Structure formats: structure tokens, C-alpha cells
Amino acid sequence: MQIIGLTGSIGMGKSTAAALLRQLGVPVYDADAAVHRLLGPGGRAVPAIERRFPGTVHDGAVDRGALGRIVFGDLAALRALEAIVHPLVFEAQQRFLRAHSVRRTRGVVLDIPLLFESGSARRCDAILVVSASPVLQRQRVLRRPGMTVEKLAGILAQQMPDAEKRRRADVVIPSGLGKALTRRRLRHALTRLGRRRQSTGWLWSTISPRLHRSAAMAKYRG
């Protein structure tokens, strides 16, 4: 089974790319969704977070805003939070991979925002990096509720620069120029990466015949 990593800095369009991959029939593990489940009502991380950060849990779920205000700008607090959450996220990721290994899925995607920063890239056979212009990235992020220029700067300081992510990528996927282009580049990437393992591609059995034909045509349209 081929494991493809999907990543990109905040506001680069990674979530859109992940949604398009799912439309193509590709199994995608969403690390952010796993974190939301762990911090949500009855989540496995909730008791440990309440012990380490008292007052951040209400009605059985973590108040992400309150927790964020504590860890923002406090590296020691952030590392303490990561020590609670990251092992549980990794367990969820391993369950996803085992399930698809048993099913003999040809390929899967791991959607992980901090793929390089967390060392998760080492577990991947190839990496897709979603990227856009810095101006578009800033516009997208600052439109989010509660986001400020200072908060964005703090987030970017914790992330690997986009230029370095692009350098390490096997394929760079552009966003911001329309979903049609992003979808076409993703199809091209799947075909290209599939040739590394077998001549027929690594996951076409999971994609509907109609999309398979569209992908083949896209290769010649450029």
C-alpha cells in the first residue's frame, strides 16, 4: 500500500485538496478531524487536558478558545499539549492504515498540517504540498473568525516556510487558480506517483470509471 502525505501551510488550500481527493475516491486520513474528536465531548484527550490545563473543559469537551489562549505564545504549554494529543492522533492514524492494509487498498493519503514538522513525512512514500501566493494565503486566513495579524504571525512562526515545503515535495499542488486546475494537478500527481509502484497506477481501482477516463484525458490536455 502506497502512503501519500498531503500538507501545506495555513491558508494554502490543503482542505480543499483533501476534499477533491475524496471525490476521486481516495481514502484520506484527516489529522485535524482526529484532533477535533479527541477534544470533543467524551474525547480521549479531554481528561488529561483538564488535569494539565484546569478550567479548559466544559460540558465534557475542551474549550478550544480557552486552551488556545493558554498555549499561544507559551512554548512549554504548547509542548505539554502536544505530548497529550500527538500520541493519540498517531494511534488513530495507525488504525486507519491497518484498516486499509487489511482491505488491500492500493493507496491512501495522510492529510497532516505539520507533516514535516512532526516527522510524519518519514512514514510516507511521497509528498504532495498544496501552495498559493503569500498574498492569497494572508487574505484567506485573516477572513477566519477570531484571526488577527499577530495570531497569524505566531502560527507561521511554528510552521516550516512554504518555500522549504515546496522544495521537499514530490509534487506541488497549486490552489487559488480555481478548483478545476487543482483537481487536474491532483489527478496528474496520482498518475505520476502510481508509476513508481506499478504501470497501471496505484489507486485507479478505487476511482469510478468515469473519473478514471477524465484523468486519462486530463493528462493530454495539460
Secondary structure as UniProt FT lines:
FT   STRAND          2..7
FT   TURN            10..11
FT   HELIX           14..23
FT   TURN            24..25
FT   STRAND          28..30
FT   HELIX           31..39
FT   TURN            41..42
FT   TURN            44..45
FT   HELIX           46..52
FT   TURN            54..55
FT   STRAND          57..58
FT   TURN            59..60
FT   STRAND          61..62
FT   HELIX           64..71
FT   TURN            72..73
FT   HELIX           75..102
FT   TURN            103..104
FT   STRAND          107..111
FT   TURN            113..119
FT   HELIX           120..123
FT   STRAND          126..131
FT   HELIX           134..142
FT   TURN            145..146
FT   HELIX           149..158
FT   HELIX           162..168
FT   STRAND          171..174
FT   HELIX           179..194
FT   TURN            195..197
FT   TURN            199..200
FT   HELIX           204..206
FT   HELIX           209..221
//
